[in-house]
Amino acid sequence: MIAAPPTGFAGPVKRSITIAGHETSISLEPLFWQALGDAAAARGLPLSALVAQIDALRVMEAEAANLASALRTWLLAEAMARGAA
């Protein structure tokens, strides 16, 4: 039997973040914002710095995904690497 996430199935929340000196808006579900904040804290980074690092990796790819997709993908890959997914 499966269960809903503890916080429920919440829709995306838009936030503005400054990356490389320019402000951008990103829409992610609250669960992803929390996971991103946790990942940044674990690395001793501000959230914007972690997002900037992921963005830099994203733009190096030939067919770069949009930033929100890149963040979700990175978070899932990190969770899978830790055995948490």
Secondary structure, DSSP 8 states (H G I E B T S, - for coil): -----TT-----EEEEEEETTEEEEEEE-HHHHHHHHHHHHHTT--HHHHHHHHHHHHHTSTT---HHHHHHHHHHHHHHHTT--
